[in-house]
Amino acid sequence: MEQATDLVLASQAASLIRGYARDHAALFERAYRLREKAERLERAGTPSESAANRAERARIEVESGLLALRDAFAASVGERERAFDHEIGRLYPALGTSFR
């Protein structure tokens, strides 16, 4: 029975996260694009503090929105938080470490 509950919670969390990502696609795209640019400059040997700072601010903006969504989803501490955190890690591995 517990595994069924876990699957239901994971499905609910994934659906909520995907809906949020769809509704805020421009924000996710911006964070991805800025991170890619900062990494590309770093690999090219011309790191840019400005690019890295913009990428970090965009990541924090995405993360803040997801944390607020997590709080709304997991009104009670416990399984709902773990399910949400697991789905963030699965859907957005680059952000997942912030939710563990």
Number of C-alpha atoms within 10 A of each C-alpha: 5 7 8 9 12 15 12 13 20 21 15 16 25 20 13 17 21 15 12 15 17 12 11 13 13 11 17 18 14 16 21 15 14 20 19 15 18 22 18 14 15 15 10 9 9 11 15 15 12 10 18 19 14 18 22 16 14 21 20 14 15 19 17 12 15 20 16 11 16 22 15 11 19 17 10 10 10 9 14 21 22 19 23 27 24 20 24 24 17 13 14 12 12 12 18 16 12 12 17 11
